[in-house]
């Protein structure tokens, strides 16, 4: 799991902080990352996630996802935040996405491995998804050449290298877009195995 460190505040004037934590780990080796709404009552969401982990440190990934949704729906019913939750249940890997606004949880495991991402995903989407040229009448034209990433061959270091590449590319490309620069700061990387979790990079 990987996350940048930028929190964006845009109530009236944009303010960026590159010291936020968006990636967390529990005592039971469950990783939790966050994107979307980053504050509740003017307090950073990381403070609430840390409190949630203190109260639910021994849950597996599936139970943590359910408890996470209930916890944040009670705190703020209209919160629009997405959590990624990853870990092992009975020796099997589990990756889930929690959507607080919709009140739903989706199971995200890829049969042949893969990448799951949310947040400002424009750059990564253009790099990894198939896309088409547009005709003059705005209907899809020819498919642009597409090269599949062989996720199933990745070792842990390959996955780490790709995460760093993807996030650095997204950060760099933001300089040339006429949009808010919502990705930035140090990159935190968490490696989760069946019986362990290790910070590969942590600010």
N, C-alpha and C positions, 0 to 999 in steps of 0.2 A: 504494500500500500504506500502511496506517496501523496504529499500535499504541499502546496506552497504556504506562505505565511502572511499573505496580504488580506487585511480586512478593509472594506471600502465603506465609507460613510458618506451618503449623498443626500442628506435631508435638505440642505440648502446649497452648500458649497461642498465640492468633493474633498474628502480628507482620507488619506491612505495611511494605514499602519502596517508595517512589515514585521511585526513582532508577535503576531497571533499564532496560537496553536490550533491547527485544524485536524490533527491526527493524534489519536490517543490509543492506549492499550490498557486492558484490564489485567487483574491478577490471573485470570483464567485464559490468558493469551487470546483475547478477542480484540481485534482492531476496530476502531470507530473513526471514520472521517466525516467531515461536514462541509457543506457548501450551501449557498443561498443566504437567507436572512441570517445576519451575524450578530444581532443584538436582541435582547429582550428587556424592555423597560430601561433602555440606555446602558445596559450591562452586556458585556461581550458574552456570546453564547458559550465560549470555552469554559467560563466559570460554572455554568449550569451543567455542562457535560462532565466536568471534573467532579461535581457534586453527585451527579448520577452514578458515576463509576464508584465512588466511595460507598454508595448505598447498594450497588448491584455488581460488586467486583467478582463474584463467583459464578455468574450466569454464562451459559454457552451462547454461541452466536445467534441461534434461533430465538431463545428466550430473551436475550439482550435486545434484539430487534423489537420484539413485542413490548417489552417494558419501556424501551426508549420512546416508542410512539406514544404510549399512554402517558408517560412522564411529561413530554413536551406538549401534547395536546392539552393537558391540564394546566400547564404553565401559560400557554398562549394559544388559543383555539385557531387563530388565523395565521400562525407561523408558517412561512413558506421556506422550509429548509429540507435538504436531502441529506440523509446519512447513509454511508456505506458501512456495512458491518461484515466482518470476515473472521472466520475461525474454523475450528473443527468440532464436529458433533459425532460421537461414537467412532472416531477415527476417519470420518469423511469430511472433506472440505466443504464449507458453506460460505456463500457470498450473497448478501441480501441488501436491497435498497429500501430505505424507509422514507416515505414521502409524507411529511407532516401535514401539508395543506390538504391533500386528498385523503389522508388517513389510511394509507395503504402500504403494504410491504410486498416486494417482489423478490422472487428467487432468481439469482443471476448467474448461476454456474454455467460455464460454457462446456459443452460435451468435449470439444477438442481444444480447450484452453482459449484464452482471449484477453481482451482489455475492456474494462468498464470505466467510464468516466462521466463526470457531471461538472457543473459550474460553467465557466466561460469556455465552451467547447468548440468554438468556431474553427480555430486553427487545427486542432487535432482531428476534427471531423473532416476537414478538407484533405488532410494527409492520409486518413485511413479509410474513409468511406468512398464507395463508387459514386461518381457524379457524371453529369452529361452536359454537353454544350447546349445552348439555347438557340432555337431558330428565331427569325425575325418576329414571328407571331407569338413568341414566348412559350412555345411548346418544346418539350425535350427533343434534342437533336441526337448527335452521335455520342456514344459512351467514350469518355476519355480513358486513355490507357491506365490500367489499374494493376498494381502489383501487391499481391497478398503477403502479409507478414506471417511467417511460419511459426506461430505462437507455440505449437505443440513441441517444437524442438528446443525451446528456450530452457536454459538453466537459470538458477536464481540470479547469477551475475548478469545474464543477458536481460532479464526482466528489470533489474535495477538500472542498467545502462539505458534501456529504452525509456524508463520513467524519467530519468534525468534529461535525456534528449528531448522527449515530448514537452516537458515543462519548460525547459530553457528555450525551445523553439517558440512556444506560445508566448512566453514573456518577451522575447526579442521581437516577434512580429507585431505585438501590440504597439510598439513605437510608431508604426507606419499606418495604423488604423485610426479613423476618426471616431473612436469610442473610448469609454473609460478604461483605464489600465487596471484591470481587476485582478491580475495575476502578478505576484512579485515576492521578493524576499527570499530567505533561505528555503531550501527544499528538505522536508523531513521524509525519511523512508523507513518503513517498518517491514521486517521480514517475519512472517508467521509460519511456523511448522506445527506438526501434530502436538508436540509437547513443549513448545518453546516459542518465544517471541523475542526478536532482537532488533534494536535500533541500528540500522546501517548508517543513518545520518539523522542527527537531532540537534537543533540549535540550543 
